[in-house]
Amino acid sequence: HIFKYTDKFIAVSDEIMNRLLREGYSKKMIIKIPNGVDAERFSPSLESRRKQLRDKFGFPEENVFLYSGRIVRGKGLESLMRAMVDVVKINDKILLVLIGSGDLDKSLKDMVCELGLGKHVKFEDLIENVDEYLDASDIFIFPSFSEGMPNSLLEAMACGLPVIASKIGGVVDIVEDGKSGILFEPGDVSGLASAMVRLLNDNELRMRLGKEARKRIVDSFSIDRIADEYIRLYERLSK
């Protein structure tokens, strides 16, 4: 059994740490080190660059929501589409951009057509320049049902975007509800819709959450800080 030769388990979130403890592993065997993000590559953009990128991607002047991740079941994307229906009734000057691919792709596109959201939802395949899409967007949405420590959320917050995310796994280790983002219960369509409308209507809140999100990443999740934690761990294990 490979675990016999294990010196330490690295848990990226409290949820994973607690799962290991429930499995019977001792606390001294587990160290919590979260995922990190390149806070220089992913950083807030100037308004001039934002406008330039929006022109490049053909984004409208109105509000742009962004999701980045796999297009598969369990990511809460069906709930997001139902929330979009409610939001569009209140404010139809919005666009949701989905970056990623997966086996839900076709049925999600069909769902968009059935719900009459064609002009409000744009699909993009896997891309290399996700940082540019983040810089061109206004609000990041992460509605997943289960995650460890989602890099896409770290990247969005590093770019200073206000985020709306489900209250799950490693997400609650990153986002402080009401301070560095808005959390909602996974699958709660009305809760997600109301969070989206709230940010659409409150520019001051958007700016405050975005600023706090950036600070949260720089203080606790920058790749340099996380790399130092790994180096210290390896140094201790090699003695």
One Martini backbone bead per residue (centre of mass of N, CA, C, O) as a GRO file, in nm:
protein
  239
    1HIS     BB    1   0.093   0.038   0.026
    2ILE     BB    2   0.162   0.366  -0.040
    3PHE     BB    3   0.094   0.503   0.246
    4LYS     BB    4   0.339   0.376   0.403
    5TYR     BB    5   0.544   0.599   0.240
    6THR     BB    6   0.413   0.843   0.382
    7ASP     BB    7   0.480   1.158   0.534
    8LYS     BB    8   0.270   1.351   0.369
    9PHE     BB    9  -0.026   1.538   0.351
   10ILE     BB   10  -0.177   1.746   0.105
   11ALA     BB   11  -0.405   2.004   0.175
   12VAL     BB   12  -0.602   2.249  -0.001
   13SER     BB   13  -0.832   2.201   0.222
   14ASP     BB   14  -1.041   2.160   0.483
   15GLU     BB   15  -1.210   1.933   0.362
   16ILE     BB   16  -0.970   1.742   0.303
   17MET     BB   17  -0.858   1.732   0.586
   18ASN     BB   18  -1.118   1.613   0.719
   19ARG     BB   19  -1.123   1.355   0.549
   20LEU     BB   20  -0.853   1.240   0.650
   21LEU     BB   21  -0.932   1.229   0.948
   22ARG     BB   22  -1.178   1.035   0.902
   23GLU     BB   23  -0.978   0.807   0.783
   24GLY     BB   24  -0.735   0.817   1.029
   25TYR     BB   25  -0.540   1.039   1.003
   26SER     BB   26  -0.306   1.218   1.133
   27LYS     BB   27  -0.241   1.549   1.188
   28LYS     BB   28   0.081   1.527   1.145
   29MET     BB   29   0.037   1.417   0.836
   30ILE     BB   30  -0.098   1.703   0.786
   31ILE     BB   31  -0.092   1.964   0.532
   32LYS     BB   32  -0.181   2.297   0.458
   33ILE     BB   33  -0.184   2.376   0.099
   34PRO     BB   34  -0.268   2.583  -0.123
   35ASN     BB   35  -0.330   2.712  -0.399
   36GLY     BB   36  -0.179   2.904  -0.658
   37VAL     BB   37  -0.110   3.239  -0.803
   38ASP     BB   38  -0.027   3.455  -1.060
   39ALA     BB   39  -0.029   3.794  -0.961
   40GLU     BB   40   0.091   3.916  -1.232
   41ARG     BB   41  -0.068   3.797  -1.462
   42PHE     BB   42  -0.303   3.817  -1.246
   43SER     BB   43  -0.440   4.139  -1.295
   44PRO     BB   44  -0.543   4.435  -1.295
   45SER     BB   45  -0.687   4.644  -1.532
   46LEU     BB   46  -0.708   4.881  -1.741
   47GLU     BB   47  -0.957   5.047  -1.897
   48SER     BB   48  -0.823   5.054  -2.179
   49ARG     BB   49  -0.776   4.745  -2.198
   50ARG     BB   50  -1.064   4.654  -2.159
   51LYS     BB   51  -1.175   4.788  -2.417
   52GLN     BB   52  -0.987   4.647  -2.617
   53LEU     BB   53  -1.078   4.353  -2.547
   54ARG     BB   54  -1.380   4.387  -2.606
   55ASP     BB   55  -1.339   4.441  -2.904
   56LYS     BB   56  -1.186   4.179  -2.974
   57PHE     BB   57  -1.443   3.989  -2.857
   58GLY     BB   58  -1.727   4.137  -2.896
   59PHE     BB   59  -1.820   4.295  -2.660
   60PRO     BB   60  -2.034   4.462  -2.496
   61GLU     BB   61  -2.107   4.730  -2.292
   62GLU     BB   62  -2.223   4.558  -2.111
   63ASN     BB   63  -2.251   4.314  -1.888
   64VAL     BB   64  -1.990   4.069  -1.794
   65PHE     BB   65  -2.002   3.735  -1.752
   66LEU     BB   66  -1.789   3.470  -1.602
   67TYR     BB   67  -1.685   3.134  -1.701
   68SER     BB   68  -1.432   2.894  -1.579
   69GLY     BB   69  -1.431   2.561  -1.712
   70ARG     BB   70  -1.591   2.284  -1.708
   71ILE     BB   71  -1.843   2.123  -1.925
   72VAL     BB   72  -2.010   1.975  -1.668
   73ARG     BB   73  -2.132   1.796  -1.443
   74GLY     BB   74  -2.137   1.975  -1.124
   75LYS     BB   75  -2.103   2.301  -1.207
   76GLY     BB   76  -2.396   2.454  -1.222
   77LEU     BB   77  -2.497   2.544  -1.520
   78GLU     BB   78  -2.801   2.499  -1.511
   79SER     BB   79  -2.854   2.699  -1.283
   80LEU     BB   80  -2.737   2.944  -1.430
   81MET     BB   81  -2.948   2.950  -1.660
   82ARG     BB   82  -3.196   2.991  -1.476
   83ALA     BB   83  -3.091   3.256  -1.356
   84MET     BB   84  -3.075   3.415  -1.621
   85VAL     BB   85  -3.375   3.437  -1.670
   86ASP     BB   86  -3.428   3.621  -1.421
   87VAL     BB   87  -3.223   3.848  -1.489
   88VAL     BB   88  -3.330   3.935  -1.775
   89LYS     BB   89  -3.603   4.048  -1.666
   90ILE     BB   90  -3.442   4.292  -1.521
   91ASN     BB   91  -3.163   4.262  -1.711
   92ASP     BB   92  -3.076   4.261  -2.065
   93LYS     BB   93  -2.767   4.389  -2.025
   94ILE     BB   94  -2.630   4.086  -2.081
   95LEU     BB   95  -2.332   3.863  -2.058
   96LEU     BB   96  -2.243   3.517  -2.095
   97VAL     BB   97  -1.925   3.359  -2.049
   98LEU     BB   98  -1.800   3.038  -2.165
   99ILE     BB   99  -1.512   2.859  -2.055
  100GLY     BB  100  -1.484   2.555  -2.228
  101SER     BB  101  -1.515   2.190  -2.194
  102GLY     BB  102  -1.754   1.913  -2.260
  103ASP     BB  103  -2.025   1.679  -2.225
  104LEU     BB  104  -2.238   1.940  -2.189
  105ASP     BB  105  -2.232   2.128  -2.430
  106LYS     BB  106  -2.483   2.057  -2.605
  107SER     BB  107  -2.711   2.063  -2.383
  108LEU     BB  108  -2.652   2.359  -2.304
  109LYS     BB  109  -2.713   2.485  -2.578
  110ASP     BB  110  -3.004   2.383  -2.587
  111MET     BB  111  -3.096   2.528  -2.328
  112VAL     BB  112  -3.048   2.814  -2.428
  113CYS     BB  113  -3.261   2.800  -2.652
  114GLU     BB  114  -3.511   2.714  -2.480
  115LEU     BB  115  -3.471   2.986  -2.287
  116GLY     BB  116  -3.389   3.239  -2.472
  117LEU     BB  117  -3.041   3.302  -2.449
  118GLY     BB  118  -2.872   3.345  -2.711
  119LYS     BB  119  -2.784   3.669  -2.669
  120HIS     BB  120  -2.657   3.600  -2.354
  121VAL     BB  121  -2.473   3.353  -2.469
  122LYS     BB  122  -2.120   3.252  -2.472
  123PHE     BB  123  -1.905   3.028  -2.638
  124GLU     BB  124  -1.588   2.889  -2.533
  125ASP     BB  125  -1.319   2.737  -2.570
  126LEU     BB  126  -1.032   2.641  -2.508
  127ILE     BB  127  -0.781   2.866  -2.373
  128GLU     BB  128  -0.488   3.064  -2.318
  129ASN     BB  129  -0.630   3.374  -2.265
  130VAL     BB  130  -0.787   3.408  -1.981
  131ASP     BB  131  -0.679   3.683  -1.880
  132GLU     BB  132  -0.825   3.853  -2.099
  133TYR     BB  133  -1.115   3.775  -2.022
  134LEU     BB  134  -1.101   3.884  -1.736
  135ASP     BB  135  -1.029   4.182  -1.820
  136ALA     BB  136  -1.316   4.199  -1.995
  137SER     BB  137  -1.470   4.163  -1.733
  138ASP     BB  138  -1.694   4.201  -1.440
  139ILE     BB  139  -1.801   3.900  -1.355
  140PHE     BB  140  -1.764   3.611  -1.153
  141ILE     BB  141  -1.873   3.261  -1.195
  142PHE     BB  142  -1.912   2.981  -0.939
  143PRO     BB  143  -2.154   2.698  -0.936
  144SER     BB  144  -2.044   2.459  -0.799
  145PHE     BB  145  -2.076   2.142  -0.611
  146SER     BB  146  -1.754   2.056  -0.641
  147GLU     BB  147  -1.432   2.125  -0.471
  148GLY     BB  148  -1.124   2.205  -0.390
  149MET     BB  149  -0.913   2.434  -0.558
  150PRO     BB  150  -0.999   2.677  -0.770
  151ASN     BB  151  -0.816   2.840  -1.009
  152SER     BB  152  -1.026   3.024  -1.151
  153LEU     BB  153  -1.093   3.184  -0.893
  154LEU     BB  154  -0.813   3.290  -0.829
  155GLU     BB  155  -0.776   3.444  -1.097
  156ALA     BB  156  -1.017   3.638  -1.073
  157MET     BB  157  -0.933   3.768  -0.803
  158ALA     BB  158  -0.652   3.869  -0.902
  159CYS     BB  159  -0.811   4.064  -1.117
  160GLY     BB  160  -1.049   4.206  -0.942
  161LEU     BB  161  -1.303   4.035  -0.934
  162PRO     BB  162  -1.612   3.990  -0.875
  163VAL     BB  163  -1.762   3.716  -0.687
  164ILE     BB  164  -1.967   3.422  -0.754
  165ALA     BB  165  -2.015   3.150  -0.517
  166SER     BB  166  -2.021   2.846  -0.398
  167LYS     BB  167  -2.072   2.675  -0.083
  168ILE     BB  168  -1.766   2.508  -0.105
  169GLY     BB  169  -1.507   2.366  -0.011
  170GLY     BB  170  -1.243   2.572  -0.110
  171VAL     BB  171  -1.411   2.833  -0.140
  172VAL     BB  172  -1.439   2.904   0.173
  173ASP     BB  173  -1.120   2.958   0.192
  174ILE     BB  174  -1.130   3.216  -0.001
  175VAL     BB  175  -1.422   3.327   0.043
  176GLU     BB  176  -1.558   3.614   0.195
  177ASP     BB  177  -1.860   3.675   0.277
  178GLY     BB  178  -1.909   4.014   0.174
  179LYS     BB  179  -1.593   4.085   0.110
  180SER     BB  180  -1.459   3.882  -0.145
  181GLY     BB  181  -1.766   3.795  -0.191
  182ILE     BB  182  -2.035   3.578  -0.307
  183LEU     BB  183  -2.238   3.341  -0.145
  184PHE     BB  184  -2.402   3.027  -0.234
  185GLU     BB  185  -2.607   2.778  -0.261
  186PRO     BB  186  -2.599   2.499  -0.416
  187GLY     BB  187  -2.865   2.524  -0.658
  188ASP     BB  188  -2.957   2.825  -0.595
  189VAL     BB  189  -3.117   3.009  -0.815
  190SER     BB  190  -3.224   3.261  -0.657
  191GLY     BB  191  -2.954   3.326  -0.514
  192LEU     BB  192  -2.793   3.375  -0.772
  193ALA     BB  193  -2.972   3.589  -0.905
  194SER     BB  194  -2.958   3.798  -0.670
  195ALA     BB  195  -2.651   3.836  -0.683
  196MET     BB  196  -2.640   3.942  -0.973
  197VAL     BB  197  -2.831   4.186  -0.933
  198ARG     BB  198  -2.679   4.321  -0.705
  199LEU     BB  199  -2.420   4.380  -0.880
  200LEU     BB  200  -2.561   4.536  -1.109
  201ASN     BB  201  -2.679   4.769  -0.897
  202ASP     BB  202  -2.374   4.776  -0.740
  203ASN     BB  203  -2.084   4.933  -0.800
  204GLU     BB  204  -1.952   4.966  -0.522
  205LEU     BB  205  -1.954   4.666  -0.446
  206ARG     BB  206  -1.787   4.563  -0.680
  207MET     BB  207  -1.530   4.723  -0.612
  208ARG     BB  208  -1.488   4.616  -0.324
  209LEU     BB  209  -1.474   4.312  -0.386
  210GLY     BB  210  -1.240   4.328  -0.592
  211LYS     BB  211  -1.029   4.450  -0.402
  212GLU     BB  212  -1.046   4.221  -0.184
  213ALA     BB  213  -0.976   3.987  -0.370
  214ARG     BB  214  -0.692   4.076  -0.440
  215LYS     BB  215  -0.587   4.088  -0.148
  216ARG     BB  216  -0.637   3.793  -0.075
  217ILE     BB  217  -0.436   3.674  -0.278
  218VAL     BB  218  -0.175   3.825  -0.206
  219ASP     BB  219  -0.175   3.738   0.102
  220SER     BB  220  -0.249   3.392   0.052
  221PHE     BB  221  -0.217   3.293  -0.295
  222SER     BB  222   0.050   3.336  -0.395
  223ILE     BB  223   0.294   3.160  -0.552
  224ASP     BB  224   0.531   3.246  -0.371
  225ARG     BB  225   0.409   3.166  -0.099
  226ILE     BB  226   0.350   2.866  -0.170
  227ALA     BB  227   0.639   2.784  -0.250
  228ASP     BB  228   0.760   2.835   0.032
  229GLU     BB  229   0.597   2.612   0.174
  230TYR     BB  230   0.719   2.377   0.014
  231ILE     BB  231   1.014   2.424   0.083
  232ARG     BB  232   0.983   2.391   0.390
  233LEU     BB  233   0.877   2.103   0.377
  234TYR     BB  234   1.120   1.969   0.227
  235GLU     BB  235   1.330   2.048   0.438
  236ARG     BB  236   1.206   1.887   0.673
  237LEU     BB  237   1.203   1.601   0.524
  238SER     BB  238   1.531   1.600   0.460
  239LYS     BB  239   1.639   1.574   0.772
   0.00000   0.00000   0.00000
